[in-house]
C-alpha cells in the first residue's frame, strides 16, 4: 500500500491528466451505452418500383407502423406478382393507383389483409402527404390485397381510413410525369388499358 502511494506521488502532471481524461471518456461511453437509443437496429426496407418509359420510384417501407401491410407488399414484390402490372387509375393532384392484375380496379391477389388504420382499430400515424404509399381497398376495412397508390399531392383526409405504409424517398418526379401524362376516360381517374403505365418490376432491398 505504501509503495503504491509513493508511485502515485511521482506521477507527472501529464500522466495524471491522461488518467483523468481516460476516466472521463470511460464514464461518457458507459452513459451513452445506457441512455442513447440504438441506431441501426431497425431494419430498413426499400422498394424500387421501375415503371416503363418513366424511371424508378424508391419507397421506404415502414414495417413498424404497418407490419402486416409491409409483409404483404414485400411478399408479392419478391414473388414477381407486380411485374408487368400497371397503374390503372391516375388522378393528377391526388394519386396514382396500381397493382391490379385485371387492370380495372376490381382485381387483387389471392389474399386480403387486415386494414392497418385507426378506424379499424390500428394505430397508424402515417399521414397521406405527397409521396406516401398506401393500400387501396373496397368499402370493407379488411379488403386490401395487392392494389396500392402513391399520393401525388397531400390527401390527409385519407388519414386513419387507409393503410399508409411508407414514403417515397426518390423518384417523385416520375410520379409527377405519370400524373401529367394521364388522360383519364372518366371522373374516377380510369386509364384506358393501352395507356396504363407499366410496372416493369418492384425490387425489395433490406439494410
C-alpha positions in Angstrom: 0.0 0.0 0.0 2.8 2.4 0.9 4.7 1.7 -2.3 1.5 2.4 -4.4 1.0 5.8 -2.7 4.7 6.7 -3.3 4.4 5.8 -7.0 1.2 7.9 -7.3 3.0 10.9 -5.9 5.7 10.6 -8.6 3.3 10.6 -11.5 3.9 13.6 -13.8 1.2 16.2 -14.4 0.7 14.9 -17.9 0.2 11.3 -16.6 -2.4 12.5 -14.1 -4.2 14.4 -16.8 -4.1 11.4 -19.1 -5.6 9.2 -16.4 -8.3 11.8 -15.6 -9.3 12.1 -19.3 -9.3 8.3 -19.7 -11.7 8.0 -16.8 -14.0 10.7 -18.2 -14.1 9.1 -21.6 -14.9 5.7 -20.0 -17.7 7.3 -18.0 -19.1 9.0 -21.1 -19.1 5.8 -23.1 -21.0 4.0 -20.3 -23.6 6.8 -20.1 -24.1 6.7 -23.9 -24.5 2.9 -23.9 -27.1 3.1 -21.2 -29.1 6.2 -22.3 -28.6 6.6 -26.1 -31.1 4.9 -28.5 -29.5 2.1 -30.5 -29.1 3.2 -34.1 -29.1 0.6 -36.8 -31.3 -1.9 -35.0 -34.3 -1.1 -37.1 -34.3 -3.0 -40.4 -34.8 -0.6 -43.3 -36.8 -1.9 -46.2 -36.9 -0.2 -49.6 -38.9 -0.9 -52.7 -37.6 0.1 -56.1 -40.6 0.5 -58.4 -39.4 0.6 -62.0 -42.0 2.0 -64.4 -41.6 1.5 -68.2 -40.6 4.7 -70.1 -40.6 6.7 -66.8 -38.0 5.6 -64.4 -37.7 4.3 -60.8 -39.6 5.3 -57.7 -37.9 4.3 -54.5 -40.1 3.9 -51.4 -39.0 3.4 -47.8 -41.5 0.9 -46.2 -42.5 1.4 -42.5 -42.7 -2.1 -41.0 -43.2 -0.7 -37.5 -46.3 1.3 -38.3 -47.9 -1.2 -40.7 -46.2 -4.6 -40.3 -48.9 -6.7 -42.0 -49.2 -4.4 -45.0 -45.4 -4.2 -45.5 -45.1 -8.0 -45.2 -47.8 -8.5 -47.8 -46.3 -6.0 -50.2 -42.8 -7.4 -49.8 -44.1 -11.0 -50.4 -45.9 -10.0 -53.5 -43.0 -8.0 -54.8 -40.4 -10.7 -54.2 -42.7 -13.3 -55.9 -42.8 -11.1 -59.1 -46.5 -10.6 -58.7 -46.3 -6.9 -59.7 -44.0 -7.4 -62.7 -45.9 -6.3 -65.8 -48.9 -4.9 -64.0 -50.0 -1.3 -64.4 -51.2 1.9 -62.9 -54.8 1.8 -64.0 -56.2 4.8 -62.1 -54.4 8.1 -62.1 -55.8 11.5 -60.8 -53.4 14.4 -61.1 -53.2 16.3 -57.8 -54.5 13.2 -55.9 -52.8 9.9 -56.5 -51.6 7.1 -58.9 -53.0 3.7 -58.2 -51.7 0.3 -59.5 -51.1 -3.3 -58.7 -54.3 -4.8 -60.0 -53.8 -7.9 -62.2 -57.0 -7.1 -64.0 -56.1 -3.5 -64.7 -59.7 -2.4 -63.8 -59.6 -1.7 -60.1 -61.5 -4.9 -59.2 -58.7 -7.4 -59.0 -56.1 -8.4 -56.5 -54.0 -11.3 -55.2 -55.4 -14.5 -53.6 -55.3 -12.9 -50.2 -56.7 -9.9 -48.3 -55.2 -8.4 -45.2 -56.2 -6.5 -42.1 -56.5 -2.8 -42.7 -53.9 -1.2 -40.5 -55.6 2.2 -39.9 -57.3 4.0 -37.0 -60.9 3.4 -37.8 -60.1 -0.3 -38.0 -58.6 -0.3 -34.5 -54.9 0.0 -35.5 -52.8 3.0 -34.5 -51.1 4.1 -37.7 -49.9 7.7 -37.6 -48.5 7.9 -41.1 -50.1 10.8 -43.0 -51.2 10.8 -46.6 -48.9 13.6 -47.6 -47.2 13.9 -51.0 -45.2 10.8 -51.7 -46.9 8.5 -49.2 -47.7 4.9 -50.4 -50.9 3.4 -49.1 -53.2 0.4 -49.8 -56.3 0.7 -51.9 -59.4 -1.2 -50.6 -63.2 -1.5 -51.1 -65.7 -0.4 -48.5 -64.7 -3.4 -46.3 -61.9 -2.4 -44.0 -60.1 -5.7 -44.4 -60.3 -5.9 -48.2 -56.8 -4.6 -49.2 -54.9 -7.2 -51.3 -52.4 -6.0 -53.9 -53.6 -2.6 -55.1 -51.6 0.4 -53.8 -51.5 4.0 -54.5 -48.9 6.8 -54.3 -50.1 10.2 -53.2 -49.4 12.9 -55.7 -50.4 15.9 -53.6 -51.4 15.9 -49.9 -54.6 14.0 -49.2 -54.7 14.0 -45.5 -58.5 13.4 -45.5 -57.5 9.7 -46.0 -55.6 9.6 -42.7 -57.0 7.0 -40.3 -59.1 5.4 -43.1 -56.5 3.8 -45.4 -53.3 1.9 -44.5 -50.3 4.1 -45.3 -47.1 2.0 -45.2 -44.2 4.1 -46.4 -43.0 7.1 -48.2 -41.2 7.9 -51.5 -37.5 8.8 -50.9 -36.6 9.4 -54.6 -38.4 9.5 -57.9 -41.4 11.7 -57.2 -40.6 13.4 -60.5 -41.6 10.1 -62.0 -45.0 10.3 -60.4 -45.3 13.9 -61.4 -44.8 12.9 -65.1 -47.1 10.0 -64.9 -49.9 12.2 -63.5 -49.1 14.9 -66.1 -49.4 12.5 -68.9 -52.5 10.7 -67.7 -55.7 11.0 -69.7 -58.5 9.6 -67.6 -61.5 8.3 -69.5 -63.9 9.1 -66.6 -64.2 11.1 -63.5 -62.7 8.3 -61.4 -59.3 8.5 -63.0 -59.6 5.3 -65.0 -56.9 5.0 -67.7 -57.5 3.2 -71.0 -55.7 -0.2 -71.0 -53.4 0.8 -73.8 -52.3 3.9 -71.9 -51.7 2.5 -68.5 -48.1 2.9 -67.3 -46.5 -0.5 -66.9 -44.7 -1.6 -63.7 -41.7 -3.5 -65.0 -40.6 -4.7 -61.6 -40.6 -4.0 -57.9 -37.3 -5.0 -56.2 -37.0 -5.1 -52.4 -33.8 -4.1 -50.6 -33.2 -4.5 -46.9 -30.4 -3.0 -44.8 
